[in-house]
Amino acid sequence: MLAPTVSLWMDQAEHLRVARKRVEGPHDVDVAIIGAGYTGLWTAWYLKQHSPALNIAIFEARHVGYGASGRNGGWLLGRILGEEKMLAGWSEPERSALMTELKGIPDRVAQVLVQEGIDCGYRKGGVLTCAARYPEQQQWLLDDLKALYAHGHSEEDYRLLSAHELSQQLRMHQVYGAIYSPHCATIHPAKLALGLAASLERKGVRIFENSRVEAWGKGVLTVAGHPVSARWVVPCVEGYAAESKALRPYQLTVQSLQIATEPLSASQWDEIGLYNGQAAHECSRQVTYFHRSADDRLVFGARGSYRFGGKLREQFQLTEAELSFRRNLMLELFPQLAKTPISHGWGGNLGMTRNFRPYMLCDEASGVACAGGYGGEGVGASYLAGRTLADLILKRDTLISRAPWVVRNQSLRKALRSWEPEPFRWLGYSAVIAAFSYEDAVLADPRSSALRRKLSSAAAVGISRLMSPEFKVG
C-alpha cells in the first residue's frame, strides 16, 4: 500500500507553501469567501482586478489547495460540463460568442499566469479522445464528433484522427483512432493554487487557514468561533458542500481517484509519445484520463466512487482494490509499463448537481454568490466561475454574466434541484456503476458474442438514463 498523501502535486509543491494565520477576533469585510480553492481564489483575483479597493478575506478550513484544486488530474479544458444542452436554445450569435469564450479559457488563464509570474507547468498541447481497447469505442467516437459538429464546432475545434495519425502523438495498445481538440492545457494543480494565493496576498487579500466557517447567512459568518460581517458571502466549497447545511441538498459529493507512476525513462516515453503536454482519455464509460507530467510520470485516473449519504472522504490512501483497478486499466492501454512502480495514489472530493450541470449563482437579496457542480471539469470551470461571480457581485453586464448557467436573484432552494434522499441515491449510483463495469468487461473480451455486446451496452445506457436523462454515459 502506498504512503498516505494529499496528492503527488502537493508533495511536489511543499516548498511553496507558507504558514498562514488562523482567524482571530471579529472581522468586517466587503467580501467573505469560503474556501481557498480555485473558485474562491479566482473570484478574489477578478474582484481585485475590477475593484482594487475591496476588502476581501478568504477563510479556509485546512490549507490553500487542500481540496480538489490540489488533487485534480491537471487538465485545463476549454469547455464546461453540459454546455451543448445549456446553449441549445440560444440565438446563433450569442451561442457562438459563448462557445468562443469557453474555448478561450486555457489562453485566458495563460495570460494571468504570465501577468502574475505563476509557474505551474502550463503546456497547451490539446486533448485526445481515443477509441481504444475494443471496437465499439470507434462508433462512440464518431457519434461524439457528429454531436460536436451539430453544436457548431468546426474541424479546427475537433478533428478526427486515424489510428496512424494518432500514433504521431500517442501510442497505445489496440487503438482505432481519436478526436483531437486544441482547447486544453495541462498544469501542475497545486502550483496554480499556491501561485494564485501568493498573488492575492500581494494585492491585499487576506487568507486565513485552519479557519473553518461554522455557519453563514445574510451578511454574517462564524469562523472558528469568531464573528465576521460581510456585504457578500461567497461559499466556494464544491466537493465539500456536504459540510454546509445550505448547500448539502443540491451539490452531491463524489470522489475521483488517480495514480502516478515513477518517472519514466526517455526510451519509455519514446514508445508512448505525449511530447507536447497533451491530455488524453479513452472513449469509454470508465472515464479514464491521463497525461505526461512535467517530471515525466504518467498520471492516470478513472471513474471514482460515492459514499452512502454523500459523505466526504477524508482519507485518500487508496485501497489495494482501488489501486489495482486503475493500474489494470492503465496496463490495458500501456502494457509495456507492467514493471513500472506506482509512486502515488490519491483522490479528491468533487461536486455534482442533480441535473449534472454547473451553476453560478448570485442572490443580491441575501448577499450570497456561489458556484459549483463542475463534475470533474473543474480546473477550467472554476476559472470561469471566478470571473463570473466577480462580474455578478460588481454588477458588470458582460457576456459571461448573462450565460445560461448563471442564476440571478434566486435563492439556492429556488434555483437548484435537490437530490433524492437515501437510499435512492446510493442504489442509483451503484446500479449505474455495476452496469458500466459489466459493459466494459464484456466489450473488452473479444470472445463475447455480438448479441451479448449489444445487450451490455443497452443495459448501461438504459440504467444510466433511469437515474437521469442528463447523466453522462460517454
Secondary structure as UniProt FT lines:
FT   HELIX           8..12
FT   HELIX           14..16
FT   STRAND          27..34
FT   HELIX           38..50
FT   TURN            52..53
FT   STRAND          56..59
FT   TURN            64..65
FT   HELIX           68..70
FT   STRAND          75..77
FT   TURN            81..82
FT   HELIX           83..87
FT   TURN            88..89
FT   HELIX           92..103
FT   HELIX           105..116
FT   STRAND          127..132
FT   HELIX           136..151
FT   TURN            155..157
FT   STRAND          159..161
FT   HELIX           163..167
FT   TURN            168..169
FT   STRAND          175..181
FT   STRAND          184..186
FT   HELIX           189..202
FT   TURN            203..204
FT   STRAND          206..208
FT   STRAND          213..217
FT   TURN            218..219
FT   STRAND          220..223
FT   TURN            224..225
FT   STRAND          226..235
FT   HELIX           238..243
FT   TURN            245..250
FT   STRAND          252..261
FT   HELIX           266..272
FT   TURN            275..276
FT   STRAND          279..282
FT   TURN            285..286
FT   STRAND          289..292
FT   TURN            294..295
FT   STRAND          298..305
FT   HELIX           308..310
FT   HELIX           320..333
FT   HELIX           335..337
FT   TURN            338..339
FT   STRAND          342..352
FT   TURN            354..355
FT   STRAND          359..363
FT   TURN            364..367
FT   STRAND          368..372
FT   TURN            375..376
FT   HELIX           378..393
FT   TURN            394..395
FT   HELIX           400..402
FT   TURN            404..405
FT   STRAND          406..408
FT   HELIX           412..415
FT   TURN            422..423
FT   HELIX           424..443
FT   TURN            446..447
FT   HELIX           450..467
FT   TURN            469..470
//
